[in-house]
Amino acid sequence: MRCSSPTVLKIGGSVITFKDRALTPNLPAIERLAREISESQVSPLIIVHGGGSFGHPIAAEYKIADGFRESGQRVGFSKTHNAMVSLNSLVIEALLNNGLPAFSIAPSSFIVTRSGRIHYLCMDVLGQAIKLGFIPVLYGDAVFDYSYGFTILSGDQIVSRLAVELNASRIIVGVDVDGLYTSDPKMDPHAQLITKVTVSELKDLLSRIGGSSFTDVTGGMVKKVIELMVPASAGIEVLIINALKPNNVYRALKGEEVVGTRIIKG
């Protein structure tokens, strides 16, 4: 089902959780972001959030991303999904408290991967929700996989695929830095912010973009950028911003000037 072109907002797990503390949400950030999203009045809108300290540590402990190897992983698979449901509930509650018709949709309920890549997805529920004016809120999830049995599906891959499927008007990605840099800004004080980059230029920069220093079973910044190149190549503008800075998400949703990195076709 095709809907009018939505905005897709990705909120990184490093923004809504404290990634160095297991199962610890950043409640002030969640509340602030919900307020900014509500005040922006953007519609239609799809929100996808990462796992941070909720999904990643459990998934790593049980090696869920490697696929089904032994029976003990079943509990780990379920624990990973349940942790993500818990985090998602906090996000949904904050959005509802700000008057938004947020509706949780578990990716594992309508997506099956093959060898870690989205292979089957039923767009009917998501499309109907958007058509009726709801805000679907999805997340990186533990999903079933035709080749591996199960695996971890990153929020970034979900964002990329849904943006293309729904012909999104734009993608806004909120992370814990100001955008893409020439090197890891958390490690290199001389790292320079890249404010605008084409897909072809990105291919040359990928080897110099640092990954996350914490446990991230979905690949950190490099994999994020690789996923975002797909919709950008299809002509969907991508904006990466620092969602930990107040009003950045609001400004981005409103189309106002904001510090960040724009990825465009080319």
C-alpha positions in Angstrom: 0.0 0.0 0.0 1.4 3.4 -1.0 0.9 6.4 1.3 1.7 10.1 0.9 5.5 10.5 1.3 6.3 10.3 5.0 9.2 11.7 7.0 11.3 8.9 8.6 12.9 9.8 11.9 15.6 7.4 13.3 16.6 7.9 16.9 19.8 6.2 17.8 20.1 4.0 20.9 23.0 6.1 22.1 20.5 9.0 22.4 17.7 7.3 24.3 19.8 5.0 26.5 23.1 5.2 28.3 25.0 2.7 26.2 27.7 2.1 28.9 25.0 1.1 31.5 22.9 -2.0 30.7 19.1 -1.5 30.5 19.4 2.2 31.4 17.1 4.6 29.5 17.9 8.3 29.1 14.4 9.4 30.3 15.1 13.1 30.1 16.2 12.7 26.4 13.1 10.5 25.6 10.7 13.1 27.2 12.4 16.0 25.4 12.4 14.3 22.0 8.7 13.4 22.4 8.0 17.1 23.1 10.0 18.3 20.1 8.3 15.8 17.8 4.9 16.9 19.0 5.7 20.6 18.7 6.9 20.1 15.1 3.5 18.8 14.0 5.1 16.8 11.1 2.8 14.3 9.4 2.9 11.7 8.1 5.8 10.4 10.3 7.5 7.1 11.0 9.8 6.7 13.9 12.4 4.0 14.3 14.7 3.8 17.3 17.8 1.8 18.2 18.5 -0.5 21.1 21.4 1.0 22.9 21.9 -0.6 26.3 18.6 -2.5 26.1 19.1 -4.7 23.0 22.8 -4.8 22.2 24.3 -6.3 25.4 21.8 -9.2 25.6 22.1 -9.9 21.8 25.9 -9.9 22.1 25.8 -12.2 25.1 23.7 -14.8 23.4 25.3 -14.2 19.9 21.9 -13.7 18.4 23.3 -11.9 15.3 25.3 -15.0 14.4 22.1 -17.0 14.0 20.6 -20.1 15.7 23.4 -22.4 16.8 22.2 -24.0 20.1 19.0 -24.3 22.1 20.2 -21.9 24.9 20.0 -19.0 22.4 16.2 -19.2 22.3 15.9 -17.6 25.7 18.4 -15.0 24.6 16.4 -14.2 21.4 13.3 -13.8 23.5 15.1 -11.7 26.1 16.5 -9.4 23.3 13.1 -8.9 21.8 11.5 -8.3 25.2 14.2 -5.7 26.2 13.4 -3.8 23.0 9.7 -4.0 23.7 10.4 -2.5 27.1 12.4 0.4 25.6 9.8 0.9 22.9 7.1 1.2 25.6 9.0 4.1 27.2 9.2 5.9 23.9 5.5 5.2 23.1 4.4 6.4 26.6 6.4 9.7 26.2 4.8 10.3 22.7 1.3 9.5 24.0 1.8 11.9 26.9 2.5 14.6 24.3 -0.7 14.0 22.5 0.7 12.0 19.6 -1.1 8.9 18.2 2.0 6.7 18.5 1.5 3.0 17.7 4.1 0.3 18.3 4.8 -2.1 15.5 7.3 -4.9 16.2 9.5 -5.5 13.1 9.6 -9.2 14.0 5.9 -9.3 13.4 6.0 -8.4 9.7 9.6 -8.8 8.6 11.7 -11.9 7.9 15.3 -11.7 6.8 17.5 -14.0 4.7 21.2 -14.0 5.5 20.6 -10.9 7.6 19.0 -8.8 4.9 15.3 -8.0 4.7 13.7 -10.6 2.5 10.0 -10.5 3.2 7.9 -7.7 4.7 4.2 -7.2 4.7 3.5 -3.4 4.4 -0.3 -3.6 4.9 -0.4 -2.9 8.6 2.2 -0.1 8.4 0.5 1.4 5.4 -2.9 1.4 6.9 -1.6 2.9 10.2 0.0 5.8 8.2 -3.1 6.3 6.1 -5.2 6.7 9.2 -2.9 9.2 10.7 -1.1 7.1 13.3 2.7 7.4 14.0 4.2 3.9 13.7 7.1 3.5 16.1 9.5 0.6 15.2 12.8 -0.5 16.5 15.9 -2.6 15.9 14.7 -6.1 16.7 15.5 -9.8 17.0 13.8 -11.3 13.9 13.5 -14.7 12.2 15.8 -15.4 9.3 15.3 -18.0 6.5 19.0 -18.8 6.4 20.2 -18.3 9.9 17.1 -19.2 11.9 17.1 -15.8 13.5 19.3 -12.7 13.7 19.4 -9.0 14.6 17.8 -6.6 12.3 19.2 -3.1 12.8 17.0 0.0 12.9 19.2 1.5 10.2 18.3 -1.3 7.7 14.6 -0.9 8.6 14.8 2.9 8.0 16.5 2.4 4.6 14.1 -0.2 3.3 10.9 1.5 4.6 12.0 4.9 3.2 12.4 3.4 -0.3 9.2 1.3 0.0 7.1 4.3 1.0 8.9 6.8 -1.2 9.8 8.9 1.9 10.3 12.6 1.5 13.4 12.6 3.8 15.2 10.7 6.5 16.4 12.4 9.7 18.9 10.4 11.7 19.5 11.5 15.3 22.8 10.3 16.8 25.1 11.4 19.7 27.5 13.5 17.5 26.9 16.4 15.1 27.0 14.2 12.0 29.7 12.5 9.9 33.3 13.5 10.4 36.5 12.9 8.6 37.5 10.6 11.5 35.9 9.6 14.9 35.3 12.9 16.7 35.3 11.0 20.1 38.9 9.9 19.5 40.4 12.5 17.2 40.2 16.2 18.3 41.1 17.2 14.7 38.1 15.5 13.2 36.2 17.8 10.9 32.4 17.8 10.4 31.2 16.9 6.9 28.2 19.2 6.3 27.2 17.9 2.8 28.3 14.8 0.9 27.2 12.8 -2.1 26.8 9.1 -2.2 29.9 8.7 -4.5 32.0 10.9 -2.2 30.8 8.7 0.8 32.4 5.6 -0.7 35.8 7.3 -0.4 35.2 8.4 3.1 33.8 5.2 4.6 37.2 3.8 5.6 37.9 6.9 7.8 34.6 7.0 9.7 35.1 5.5 13.2 32.8 2.9 14.7 31.3 2.8 18.2 33.5 2.2 21.1 30.7 0.4 23.0 29.1 -3.0 22.2 27.1 -2.6 19.0 26.0 -5.8 17.3 24.6 -3.9 14.3 27.9 -2.4 13.2 28.2 1.2 14.5 28.5 4.3 12.3 30.1 2.6 9.3 27.2 0.2 8.8 24.7 3.0 9.4 26.2 5.1 6.6 26.2 2.1 4.2 22.5 1.5 4.9 21.7 5.2 4.4 23.5 5.2 1.0 20.6 3.1 -0.4 17.8 5.6 0.0 20.1 8.5 -0.7 20.9 6.9 -4.1 17.2 6.7 -4.7 17.0 10.5 -4.3 15.8 10.6 -0.7 17.7 13.3 1.2 19.3 12.1 4.5 20.1 14.4 7.3 22.3 13.2 10.3 22.1 15.4 13.4 23.0 15.4 17.1 19.7 14.4 18.8 21.2 14.9 22.3 21.3 18.7 21.6 17.9 20.3 22.5 15.7 21.5 19.6 17.9 19.9 16.9 15.2 17.3 16.1 12.5 20.0 16.2 14.4 22.2 13.8 15.2 19.3 11.5 11.6 18.2 11.4 10.4 21.7 10.7 13.0 22.1 7.9 14.9 24.8 9.7 18.7 25.2 9.6 20.5 22.8 11.9 24.1 21.6 12.2 24.5 18.2 10.7 25.5 16.2 7.6 23.3 16.0 4.5 23.7 13.0 2.2 22.4 13.6 -1.3 22.3 11.6 -4.5 25.3 11.9 -6.7 
